[in-house]
């Protein structure tokens, strides 16, 4: 039966089979010690009395070390009488559900529970609060080359898809591929197959994508390649014959993905069609038009200055072709092809440089505000903020998202791995809050950029968490110079100052007026975003109502009497509308073409309308 005792933490004996090989960094230990000093140890460590009377820690090594670091003379401990087997299970369980163990530590602990202590997989899953599929994922570690395990321990490992591919290859194949990758990174007397990634090495030291491709045992066919025999010889590609290929097809293939990709890239760099441009791959592996160009849809008419873009798909290793045209030409086409110069616009109060400066300062203030609430923020507010963040203009969510160079996981990926490892939420408030703040800080910014800026959602999050309180005084020369003369005039008048003859005089007057105080113009505050957001929502709702009214005005007869059969929707089959039906449905006559009629024409050409009858 367990009893509570008061003991000196320095007399406790460490468990030689402690599943955690590290208690964390010194900074983490210091934080724990400060927490223990402030509120004490909420959950006393669990110990077991040895034959010689000493007390050995079963669960609570970090708490014990934290108490010693805090200088405590005595702490409470629970002294139990359970068996050594149960001690091992309790120690592993304690570490699984608290501070994250590394995957290698988890797998080593599971192996000991299985092989030395005889626990079954269902018993291990129940005790450690993990699913069988998570246990199976850990088991892949037993099939990996040791240097790969070292990289995983450093947080530099492959993503889950790449790990599965690598683990399917034999250890000899992994060793050979690893040696080939690091053949030029070692000294003459060292074995490249045993090269270990170091913490100081660059993040992209290991090309996990290339390693997985080399070990995937996938056939890369000559018929899908753009390069010819000369480039194949130059890159040492030896073709093999697929004896099961269909007749009259080029059945040659290679298993050397690296050489195949290099030959494709060589063709792209040196032999692609004249006047074509090279497409680029984004961080998710999608092929895009380069800066200054946009891709053209297949339905779009030929544009002046249009060129063909060619790019290498990093997944399929095929050459992708896209019609591209300069952004300026596409913009001209979108505006109806009019080249008539617009009337000169009135100069804004603050220049683009000023707005960029505002964005950069806002970003710093926003991240400081978020950082301060990392431990205290209300979870519901964080959920609302995350919803706003996912609506941000610089966020693109893809089903197979990964980090930089296809090897580094994003903050969202890490959060989902911790919070939804098997599809169900891990209900740990501290973990949820920490990941929510990390994701917010990684996603949101106030940069003035149509491609990477978050736009209004980031500013609304700033309003939610009081980022205006983090904004510095903006009464400094570099920023005030961004004001036009009408703008600086309004600014000084808002402070009750009289306008001066020149902008320079008004800037000096404003800075003198503010002095050591704090001046934040409305244009630079986070709060002003609320009115702008509200107006945008009104416009969106108005556009939705406008589109709905167009649909409502369409004659009911054009839907082949579908409305008359509404009562039978639950029992009728799904009937696809034929081409004549489409012609009839979208044969509305309008006095002049409009955005809506153009949208309908696009739908007619590219969507299949299905009516449930």
C-alpha positions as CSV (number, residue, x, y, z in Angstrom):
1,X,0.0,0.0,0.0
2,X,1.4,3.4,-1.0
3,X,2.4,5.9,1.8
4,X,3.4,9.5,1.7
5,X,6.9,10.3,3.1
6,X,8.9,13.5,3.6
7,X,12.5,13.0,2.3
8,X,15.6,14.8,1.2
9,X,15.4,14.7,-2.7
10,X,19.2,14.3,-2.9
11,X,18.9,10.9,-1.2
12,X,16.7,9.5,-3.9
13,X,18.3,6.9,-6.2
14,X,17.8,7.3,-10.0
15,X,16.1,4.4,-11.8
16,X,18.8,2.7,-14.0
17,X,16.0,1.7,-16.4
18,X,14.6,5.2,-16.6
19,X,13.1,5.4,-20.2
20,X,14.1,9.1,-20.5
21,X,17.8,9.5,-21.1
22,X,17.6,13.3,-20.7
23,X,15.7,15.5,-18.4
24,X,15.8,18.4,-20.9
25,X,17.8,21.5,-21.3
26,X,19.2,23.6,-18.4
27,X,16.7,26.3,-19.3
28,X,13.8,23.9,-19.0
29,X,15.2,22.7,-15.6
30,X,15.5,26.3,-14.4
31,X,11.9,27.0,-15.4
32,X,10.7,23.9,-13.6
33,X,12.7,24.9,-10.5
34,X,11.2,28.4,-10.5
35,X,7.7,26.8,-10.8
36,X,8.4,24.5,-7.9
37,X,9.6,27.4,-5.8
38,X,6.4,29.3,-6.5
39,X,3.8,26.6,-6.1
40,X,5.6,23.5,-4.9
41,X,5.4,20.0,-6.3
42,X,1.8,19.3,-7.2
43,X,2.3,15.6,-7.9
44,X,4.9,14.0,-5.6
45,X,7.4,11.6,-7.3
46,X,6.6,7.9,-7.0
47,X,9.4,5.8,-5.5
48,X,10.0,2.2,-4.4
49,X,12.0,1.1,-1.3
50,X,15.0,-1.1,-2.2
51,X,16.3,-4.0,-0.1
52,X,18.9,-1.8,1.5
53,X,16.3,0.8,2.5
54,X,17.1,3.4,-0.1
55,X,14.3,4.9,-2.2
56,X,14.5,4.5,-6.0
57,X,12.5,6.9,-8.3
58,X,9.9,5.2,-10.3
59,X,8.3,8.3,-11.9
60,X,9.3,11.9,-11.3
61,X,13.0,12.3,-12.2
62,X,12.5,15.8,-13.6
63,X,10.5,16.9,-10.5
64,X,13.3,15.5,-8.3
65,X,16.0,17.3,-10.2
66,X,13.9,20.5,-10.3
67,X,13.5,20.3,-6.5
68,X,17.2,19.9,-6.0
69,X,17.9,22.8,-8.4
70,X,15.5,24.9,-6.4
71,X,17.3,24.2,-3.2
72,X,14.5,22.3,-1.4
73,X,15.7,20.3,1.6
74,X,12.6,18.0,1.8
75,X,9.9,17.0,-0.6
76,X,6.9,14.6,-0.4
77,X,7.2,11.2,-2.2
78,X,4.8,8.3,-2.7
79,X,6.4,5.1,-1.5
80,X,4.8,2.1,-3.3
81,X,5.1,-1.6,-3.0
82,X,4.5,-2.6,-6.6
83,X,6.8,-5.0,-8.6
84,X,9.7,-4.0,-10.7
85,X,7.7,-4.9,-13.8
86,X,4.9,-2.5,-12.8
87,X,7.5,0.2,-12.0
88,X,8.9,0.0,-15.6
89,X,5.4,0.3,-17.1
90,X,4.6,3.2,-14.8
91,X,7.8,5.0,-15.6
92,X,7.3,4.7,-19.4
93,X,3.6,5.8,-19.0
94,X,4.6,8.8,-16.9
95,X,6.9,10.0,-19.6
96,X,4.6,9.4,-22.6
97,X,1.8,11.5,-21.2
98,X,4.0,14.4,-19.9
99,X,7.1,16.1,-21.4
100,X,7.6,14.6,-24.8
101,X,10.1,11.8,-25.1
102,X,12.0,11.5,-28.4
103,X,10.7,8.8,-30.7
104,X,13.9,6.8,-30.1
105,X,13.4,6.9,-26.4
106,X,9.8,5.9,-26.8
107,X,10.7,3.0,-29.1
108,X,13.5,1.7,-26.8
109,X,11.1,1.8,-23.8
110,X,8.4,-0.1,-25.8
111,X,11.0,-2.7,-26.8
112,X,12.0,-3.3,-23.2
113,X,8.3,-3.6,-22.1
114,X,7.8,-6.1,-24.9
115,X,10.9,-8.2,-24.9
116,X,12.2,-8.1,-21.4
117,X,9.0,-7.7,-19.4
118,X,6.6,-9.6,-21.6
119,X,3.9,-7.0,-22.1
120,X,1.6,-7.5,-25.1
121,X,0.9,-4.7,-27.6
122,X,-2.7,-4.1,-26.3
123,X,-1.3,-3.8,-22.8
124,X,1.4,-1.3,-24.0
125,X,-1.2,0.7,-25.9
126,X,-3.6,0.9,-23.0
127,X,-0.8,1.9,-20.5
128,X,0.8,4.5,-22.8
129,X,-2.4,5.9,-24.2
130,X,-1.4,5.3,-27.8
131,X,-3.1,3.5,-30.6
132,X,-1.9,0.4,-32.4
133,X,-1.2,2.4,-35.5
134,X,1.1,4.8,-33.5
135,X,2.9,1.8,-32.1
136,X,3.3,0.4,-35.6
137,X,4.7,3.8,-36.7
138,X,7.3,3.6,-34.0
139,X,8.2,0.1,-35.0
140,X,9.5,1.5,-38.4
141,X,12.5,2.8,-36.4
142,X,13.7,-0.8,-36.0
143,X,14.1,-1.0,-39.8
144,X,16.2,2.1,-40.3
145,X,19.9,2.5,-40.8
146,X,21.5,3.8,-37.5
147,X,22.7,7.1,-38.9
148,X,19.1,7.8,-40.0
149,X,18.0,7.2,-36.4
150,X,20.6,9.7,-35.2
151,X,19.2,12.3,-37.6
152,X,15.7,11.6,-36.3
153,X,16.9,12.1,-32.7
154,X,18.2,15.5,-33.8
155,X,14.8,16.4,-35.3
156,X,16.3,16.2,-38.8
157,X,14.5,13.1,-39.9
158,X,12.3,12.3,-42.9
159,X,8.6,12.9,-43.0
160,X,6.2,10.1,-42.4
161,X,5.8,9.2,-46.1
162,X,9.5,9.2,-46.7
163,X,10.1,7.2,-43.5
164,X,7.8,4.4,-44.7
165,X,9.5,4.3,-48.1
166,X,13.0,4.1,-46.5
167,X,11.9,1.5,-44.0
168,X,10.7,-0.8,-46.8
169,X,14.2,-1.0,-48.2
170,X,16.7,-3.4,-46.7
171,X,19.3,-2.1,-44.3
172,X,22.0,-2.9,-46.9
173,X,20.2,-0.8,-49.5
174,X,19.8,2.0,-47.0
175,X,23.5,1.8,-46.1
176,X,24.5,1.9,-49.7
177,X,22.2,4.9,-50.5
178,X,23.5,6.7,-47.4
179,X,27.1,6.1,-48.4
180,X,26.5,7.4,-51.9
181,X,24.9,10.6,-50.5
182,X,27.8,11.4,-48.2
183,X,30.7,10.0,-50.2
184,X,32.2,13.5,-50.6
185,X,31.5,14.6,-47.0
186,X,33.9,12.4,-45.2
187,X,37.7,12.1,-44.8
188,X,39.5,9.4,-46.8
189,X,39.7,7.0,-43.9
190,X,36.1,7.3,-42.9
191,X,33.1,5.2,-44.0
192,X,30.5,7.4,-45.7
193,X,27.8,4.8,-44.8
194,X,28.4,5.6,-41.1
195,X,28.3,9.4,-41.6
196,X,26.4,11.1,-38.7
197,X,24.5,14.3,-39.1
198,X,25.5,16.9,-36.5
199,X,23.4,19.5,-34.8
200,X,25.6,22.3,-36.3
201,X,25.1,21.0,-39.9
202,X,22.7,22.9,-42.2
203,X,19.0,22.0,-42.1
204,X,19.1,20.6,-45.6
205,X,22.2,18.4,-45.1
206,X,20.1,15.3,-45.9
207,X,18.0,15.3,-49.0
208,X,15.4,13.0,-47.7
209,X,13.2,13.3,-50.8
210,X,16.1,12.1,-53.0
211,X,17.0,9.3,-50.5
212,X,13.4,8.1,-50.5
213,X,13.2,8.1,-54.3
214,X,16.4,6.1,-54.6
215,X,15.0,3.5,-52.2
216,X,11.5,3.4,-53.5
217,X,12.3,0.8,-56.2
218,X,10.1,2.8,-58.7
219,X,10.6,2.5,-62.4
220,X,11.3,5.7,-64.2
221,X,10.4,5.2,-67.9
222,X,12.2,6.5,-71.0
223,X,8.8,7.3,-72.6
224,X,8.2,9.9,-69.8
225,X,11.6,11.5,-70.3
226,X,12.4,14.5,-72.5
227,X,16.1,13.8,-72.6
228,X,17.5,11.6,-75.4
229,X,20.2,9.0,-75.6
230,X,23.1,11.5,-75.4
231,X,22.0,12.9,-72.1
232,X,21.2,9.4,-70.8
233,X,24.8,8.4,-71.5
234,X,26.1,11.6,-70.0
235,X,24.3,10.9,-66.7
236,X,25.2,7.2,-66.8
237,X,21.7,5.9,-67.1
238,X,21.4,2.3,-68.0
239,X,18.1,1.3,-69.4
240,X,16.4,-2.0,-68.6
241,X,13.5,-3.6,-70.4
242,X,10.1,-4.0,-68.9
243,X,9.1,-7.5,-70.2
244,X,5.5,-7.0,-69.2
245,X,4.9,-3.7,-71.0
246,X,2.3,-3.4,-73.7
247,X,3.4,-4.0,-77.2
248,X,4.5,-1.0,-79.4
249,X,5.4,1.0,-76.3
250,X,8.9,2.2,-75.2
251,X,9.4,-0.2,-72.3
252,X,12.8,1.0,-71.2
253,X,13.2,2.1,-67.6
254,X,15.7,2.8,-64.9
255,X,15.7,2.6,-61.1
256,X,18.2,5.4,-60.7
257,X,15.9,8.3,-59.7
258,X,18.8,10.7,-59.0
259,X,20.3,10.2,-62.5
260,X,16.9,10.4,-64.2
261,X,16.1,13.7,-62.4
262,X,19.5,15.1,-63.2
263,X,19.0,14.3,-66.9
264,X,15.6,15.8,-67.0
265,X,17.0,19.0,-65.3
266,X,19.8,19.0,-67.9
267,X,17.3,19.0,-70.7
268,X,15.3,21.7,-69.0
269,X,18.4,23.9,-68.6
270,X,19.9,23.4,-72.0
271,X,17.6,21.8,-74.5
272,X,14.1,23.2,-73.8
273,X,12.3,24.9,-76.7
274,X,13.5,28.3,-77.8
275,X,11.8,31.3,-76.2
276,X,10.3,29.1,-73.4
277,X,10.7,30.0,-69.7
278,X,11.5,27.7,-66.8
279,X,8.7,27.1,-64.3
280,X,9.6,27.0,-60.6
281,X,8.6,24.6,-57.8
282,X,7.2,26.1,-54.6
283,X,7.8,24.8,-51.1
284,X,5.1,22.2,-51.5
285,X,6.5,20.8,-54.8
286,X,3.9,22.4,-57.0
287,X,5.1,23.8,-60.4
288,X,4.3,27.5,-60.8
289,X,5.0,30.4,-63.2
290,X,8.1,32.4,-62.4
291,X,7.9,35.9,-61.0
292,X,6.3,38.4,-63.4
293,X,4.3,35.7,-65.2
294,X,1.0,33.9,-64.6
295,X,-0.2,30.6,-66.0
296,X,-3.0,30.6,-68.6
297,X,-6.0,28.3,-68.3
298,X,-6.7,26.0,-71.3
299,X,-9.9,27.8,-72.0
300,X,-8.2,31.2,-72.2
301,X,-7.5,32.9,-75.5
302,X,-4.0,33.4,-76.8
303,X,-2.4,36.5,-75.2
304,X,0.2,38.9,-76.7
305,X,3.6,38.0,-75.3
306,X,2.5,34.5,-74.3
307,X,5.3,31.9,-73.9
308,X,5.5,28.2,-73.0
309,X,6.8,27.4,-69.5
310,X,8.5,24.1,-68.8
311,X,9.3,22.8,-65.3
312,X,10.3,19.6,-63.5
313,X,7.7,18.1,-61.2
314,X,9.7,16.9,-58.2
315,X,7.3,14.1,-57.4
316,X,6.8,12.5,-60.8
317,X,10.1,13.7,-62.4
318,X,8.1,14.5,-65.5
319,X,8.5,17.8,-67.5
320,X,5.4,19.9,-67.0
321,X,4.3,22.5,-69.6
322,X,2.1,25.5,-68.9
323,X,1.1,28.4,-71.1
324,X,2.3,31.6,-69.4
325,X,2.0,35.3,-70.2
326,X,3.5,38.4,-68.6
327,X,1.5,39.7,-65.6
328,X,1.0,43.1,-67.2
329,X,-0.5,41.6,-70.4
330,X,-2.9,39.4,-68.3
331,X,-3.9,42.4,-66.3
332,X,-4.6,44.4,-69.5
333,X,-6.8,41.5,-70.8
334,X,-8.7,41.4,-67.5
335,X,-9.5,45.0,-67.7
336,X,-11.0,44.6,-71.2
337,X,-7.8,45.4,-73.2
338,X,-8.1,49.2,-72.8
339,X,-4.8,51.0,-72.8
340,X,-6.3,54.4,-72.2
341,X,-4.3,56.0,-69.4
342,X,-6.3,56.5,-66.2
343,X,-6.7,60.0,-64.7
344,X,-3.9,60.7,-62.2
345,X,-4.9,59.6,-58.7
346,X,-4.7,61.8,-55.6
347,X,-1.6,61.1,-53.7
348,X,-2.4,59.0,-50.5
349,X,-1.7,60.4,-47.1
350,X,1.0,57.7,-46.4
351,X,3.3,56.3,-49.1
352,X,3.8,52.6,-49.9
353,X,7.1,52.8,-48.0
354,X,5.3,54.1,-45.0
355,X,2.7,51.3,-45.1
356,X,5.5,48.7,-45.5
357,X,7.2,50.2,-42.4
358,X,3.9,50.0,-40.6
359,X,3.5,46.4,-41.6
360,X,7.0,45.4,-40.3
361,X,6.5,47.2,-37.0
362,X,3.0,45.7,-36.6
363,X,4.5,42.2,-37.2
364,X,6.9,42.7,-34.3
365,X,4.2,44.0,-32.0
366,X,1.8,41.2,-32.9
367,X,4.4,38.5,-32.2
368,X,5.3,40.1,-28.9
369,X,1.6,40.3,-27.9
370,X,1.1,36.6,-28.8
371,X,4.3,35.6,-27.0
372,X,3.1,37.2,-23.7
373,X,-0.2,35.1,-23.8
374,X,1.6,31.8,-24.7
375,X,0.9,30.5,-21.1
376,X,-2.3,32.3,-20.2
377,X,-4.4,32.8,-23.3
378,X,-8.0,31.7,-23.3
379,X,-8.2,28.5,-25.5
380,X,-11.4,29.7,-27.1
381,X,-9.8,33.0,-28.1
382,X,-6.9,31.0,-29.6
383,X,-9.3,28.9,-31.6
384,X,-10.9,32.0,-33.0
385,X,-7.5,33.4,-33.8
386,X,-6.5,30.3,-35.6
387,X,-9.6,30.4,-37.7
388,X,-8.7,33.9,-38.7
389,X,-5.1,32.8,-39.4
390,X,-6.2,30.1,-41.7
391,X,-8.2,32.7,-43.6
392,X,-5.1,34.9,-44.0
393,X,-4.1,35.9,-47.5
394,X,-0.6,34.3,-47.2
395,X,-1.9,30.9,-46.1
396,X,-2.2,28.0,-48.5
397,X,-3.3,24.7,-47.0
398,X,-2.5,21.6,-49.0
399,X,-3.3,18.0,-48.2
400,X,0.3,16.9,-48.3
401,X,1.9,20.0,-46.8
402,X,5.5,19.7,-45.6
403,X,8.3,22.1,-44.6
404,X,11.2,23.5,-46.5
405,X,12.8,21.2,-49.2
406,X,10.3,18.5,-48.5
407,X,12.1,17.5,-45.3
408,X,11.3,20.0,-42.7
409,X,7.8,19.9,-41.1
410,X,5.9,23.1,-40.7
411,X,4.5,24.3,-37.4
412,X,1.0,23.2,-38.5
413,X,2.4,19.7,-39.2
414,X,4.0,19.4,-35.8
415,X,0.9,20.7,-34.1
416,X,-1.3,18.2,-35.9
417,X,1.1,15.4,-35.0
418,X,0.9,16.3,-31.3
419,X,-2.7,17.2,-31.0
420,X,-4.3,14.7,-33.5
421,X,-1.9,11.8,-33.7
422,X,-4.7,9.4,-34.6
423,X,-7.5,11.8,-35.5
424,X,-8.7,12.4,-31.9
425,X,-7.7,15.5,-30.0
426,X,-5.2,15.1,-27.2
427,X,-7.0,17.1,-24.5
428,X,-4.0,18.7,-22.9
429,X,-4.7,22.4,-22.5
430,X,-1.1,23.4,-22.1
431,X,-0.1,21.5,-25.3
432,X,-3.0,23.0,-27.2
433,X,-2.2,26.6,-26.1
434,X,1.5,26.2,-26.8
435,X,1.0,24.8,-30.4
436,X,-1.8,27.4,-31.1
437,X,0.5,30.3,-30.3
438,X,3.4,28.8,-32.2
439,X,1.3,28.3,-35.3
440,X,-0.1,31.8,-35.0
441,X,3.4,33.3,-34.7
442,X,4.6,31.3,-37.7
443,X,1.6,32.1,-40.0
444,X,0.6,35.7,-39.3
445,X,2.4,38.8,-40.3
446,X,1.5,42.3,-41.2
447,X,3.7,42.7,-44.2
448,X,2.4,44.7,-47.1
449,X,2.7,42.0,-49.8
450,X,0.0,40.5,-52.1
451,X,1.9,37.2,-52.0
452,X,3.1,36.7,-48.5
453,X,1.2,39.2,-46.3
454,X,-1.6,38.0,-44.0
455,X,-3.8,41.0,-44.6
456,X,-6.7,42.0,-42.3
457,X,-6.9,38.7,-40.4
458,X,-3.5,39.3,-38.8
459,X,-4.6,42.8,-37.7
460,X,-7.8,41.5,-36.2
461,X,-5.7,39.0,-34.2
462,X,-3.7,41.9,-33.0
463,X,-6.9,43.6,-31.9
464,X,-7.9,40.4,-30.1
465,X,-4.7,40.2,-28.1
466,X,-3.9,43.9,-27.6
467,X,-1.0,44.3,-30.0
468,X,-1.6,48.0,-30.2
469,X,-0.1,48.2,-26.7
470,X,3.1,46.8,-28.2
471,X,3.4,49.3,-30.9
472,X,6.1,51.9,-30.4
473,X,5.6,55.6,-30.9
474,X,5.6,56.4,-34.6
475,X,6.7,60.0,-34.2
476,X,10.1,59.6,-35.8
477,X,11.6,61.2,-38.9
478,X,11.9,58.1,-41.1
479,X,8.2,57.3,-40.8
480,X,6.9,60.9,-40.8
481,X,8.7,61.5,-44.1
482,X,6.3,58.9,-45.7
483,X,3.4,61.4,-45.2
484,X,2.3,63.6,-48.1
485,X,1.8,67.3,-47.2
486,X,-2.0,66.8,-46.9
487,X,-1.4,63.8,-44.8
488,X,1.0,65.4,-42.3
489,X,-1.3,68.4,-42.2
490,X,-4.1,66.2,-41.0
491,X,-1.8,64.5,-38.5
492,X,-0.7,67.7,-36.8
493,X,-4.3,69.1,-36.8
494,X,-5.5,65.9,-35.1
495,X,-3.0,66.7,-32.3
496,X,-4.3,70.3,-32.0
497,X,-1.3,71.9,-33.7
498,X,-1.5,74.6,-36.3
499,X,-0.4,73.7,-39.9
500,X,3.0,75.0,-41.0
501,X,4.3,76.1,-44.4
502,X,6.3,73.0,-45.2
503,X,6.1,69.3,-44.4
504,X,9.5,69.5,-42.7
505,X,8.3,72.1,-40.3
506,X,5.2,70.1,-39.5
507,X,7.2,66.9,-38.9
508,X,9.5,68.8,-36.5
509,X,6.5,70.3,-34.7
510,X,4.8,66.9,-34.3
511,X,7.9,65.2,-33.0
512,X,8.5,68.1,-30.5
513,X,4.8,67.9,-29.4
514,X,5.1,64.1,-28.8
515,X,8.5,64.3,-27.2
516,X,9.1,61.2,-25.0
517,X,5.4,60.4,-25.2
518,X,3.6,57.9,-27.4
519,X,2.0,58.7,-30.7
520,X,0.2,56.1,-32.8
521,X,-1.7,57.4,-35.8
522,X,-5.0,55.6,-36.7
523,X,-3.6,54.4,-40.0
524,X,-0.9,52.4,-38.1
525,X,-3.1,51.0,-35.3
526,X,-4.5,47.5,-35.3
527,X,-7.9,48.8,-34.3
528,X,-8.6,50.5,-37.6
529,X,-8.8,47.1,-39.2
530,X,-12.2,46.4,-37.6
531,X,-14.1,48.9,-39.7
532,X,-12.3,47.9,-42.9
533,X,-13.1,44.2,-42.2
534,X,-16.8,45.0,-41.5
535,X,-17.0,46.9,-44.8
536,X,-15.4,44.0,-46.7
537,X,-17.9,41.5,-45.2
538,X,-20.8,43.8,-46.2
539,X,-19.5,43.8,-49.8
540,X,-19.0,40.0,-49.8
541,X,-22.6,39.5,-48.6
542,X,-23.9,42.0,-51.2
543,X,-22.1,40.1,-54.0
544,X,-23.5,36.8,-52.7
545,X,-27.0,38.3,-52.7
546,X,-26.4,39.6,-56.2
547,X,-25.4,36.2,-57.5
548,X,-28.4,34.6,-55.8
549,X,-30.7,37.1,-57.5
550,X,-29.3,36.1,-60.9
551,X,-30.0,32.4,-60.2
552,X,-33.5,33.3,-58.9
553,X,-34.3,35.1,-62.1
554,X,-33.5,32.1,-64.3
555,X,-36.7,30.5,-65.8
556,X,-37.7,27.3,-64.0
557,X,-38.4,25.6,-67.3
558,X,-34.7,25.6,-68.1
559,X,-34.1,23.0,-65.4
560,X,-36.2,20.3,-67.2
561,X,-38.8,20.4,-64.6
562,X,-36.5,19.4,-61.8
563,X,-38.3,21.7,-59.4
564,X,-41.6,19.8,-60.0
565,X,-39.9,16.6,-58.8
566,X,-38.6,18.0,-55.6
567,X,-40.8,15.7,-53.5
568,X,-39.1,12.7,-54.9
569,X,-35.5,13.7,-54.2
570,X,-34.9,11.0,-51.6
571,X,-35.7,8.1,-53.9
572,X,-34.7,9.2,-57.4
573,X,-31.5,8.2,-59.2
574,X,-28.7,10.6,-60.0
575,X,-29.0,11.7,-63.6
576,X,-26.2,13.6,-65.4
577,X,-27.4,16.5,-67.6
578,X,-26.5,15.9,-71.2
579,X,-24.9,18.4,-73.6
580,X,-28.2,19.5,-75.1
581,X,-29.5,20.1,-71.5
582,X,-26.5,22.4,-70.9
583,X,-27.2,24.3,-74.1
584,X,-30.7,24.9,-73.1
585,X,-29.9,25.7,-69.4
586,X,-27.4,28.4,-70.2
587,X,-29.2,29.9,-73.3
588,X,-30.3,33.1,-71.4
589,X,-30.3,36.2,-73.4
590,X,-28.9,39.4,-71.9
591,X,-28.8,42.9,-73.4
592,X,-25.0,43.1,-72.8
593,X,-22.4,40.6,-71.6
594,X,-21.7,40.9,-67.8
595,X,-19.5,39.2,-65.2
596,X,-22.3,36.8,-64.4
597,X,-22.9,35.7,-68.1
598,X,-19.2,35.2,-68.5
599,X,-19.1,33.1,-65.3
600,X,-22.0,31.0,-66.6
601,X,-20.2,30.5,-69.9
602,X,-17.2,29.3,-68.0
603,X,-19.4,26.9,-66.0
604,X,-21.0,25.6,-69.1
605,X,-17.6,24.8,-70.7
606,X,-15.9,23.3,-67.6
607,X,-18.4,21.9,-65.1
608,X,-20.6,18.9,-65.2
609,X,-24.1,19.8,-63.8
610,X,-25.7,16.9,-61.9
611,X,-29.4,17.0,-61.1
612,X,-31.0,14.6,-58.5
613,X,-34.3,13.5,-59.9
